[in-house]
């Protein structure tokens, strides 16, 4: 009789251990309280902004002293790859999944329903169908939005090139976040005396032809569109060739040759997302109850040398105000 009771007790303890391991609350790693987790990361494509967001996310765990076994995947800009990654993560023994960029987040949200999913670098989570509302996501998905101050960024066109009349924008027809930004740009342009000329692409290989189709413009604006940003050097070349000001939407684009931006810091945005993840994993918070967060930190980044190649000069006032000057 005692042997039977002992056997039952062993089974019960084993079940408790299994549940603990599944929840990620094991003590096999380092960090405070011995926390150790398995986290999957699905990044849509490799470019500076998304790379920075991913790095910031991981940094939050390092700063907290939490051990993580990372399973990182990159979809190389292909939706089919993002879907495959999401399906693989759905059947994997992961404690949490991070999706970087809207298409990757949409794939993850559709495939993964039984574990927390966080997103970052998503412009409009509601429009993308990821959450019921930004204030109350309502499911197993939440995260951070990179909604740009589009009106402020478009305003830089007038600050740097006051006589500008036309602004060209190329964006991906299949990215919801891009359409949102273009609509915001059109609305802002009405009060600035600017005309928006637009062209769409299906992939980054079509960018050069799309830029040419815009014809003569005074400036170009680059939204946080993954296909465009991953080939932003094509936009830089067009701006130099056509002597048109190139305004970016984040610092990485300015480092690659855009003239100026006032945008968010993607590393810090990733860190915010990581802190949300820690609330879920360590404190038991539910994604459904964690509001979508946005960055409250904007940085003015200028590249005077790039501007000169585009036939313009950045006013000294903006150079003096800049958080970062690319030499």
Secondary structure, DSSP 8 states (H G I E B T S, - for coil): -HHHHHHHHHHHHHHHHHHHHHHTB-SSS-SGGG-EEEEEEEESS--HHHHHHHHHHHHHHHHTT-EEEEEEEE-TT-HHHHHHHHHHHHTS--SEEEEESHHHHHHHHHH--SSEEEEEEES-TTTTTS-S-SS---SSEEEEE----HHHHHHHHHHH-TT--EEEEEEETT-HHHHHHHHHHHHHHHTTT-EEEEEEESSGGGHHHHHHHT-S-SEEE--S-HHHHTTHHHHHHHHHHHT-EEE-SSHHHHHTT--EEEEE-HHHHHHHHHHHHHHHHHH---GGGS--EE---EEEEE-HHHHHHTT----HHHHHH-SEE--
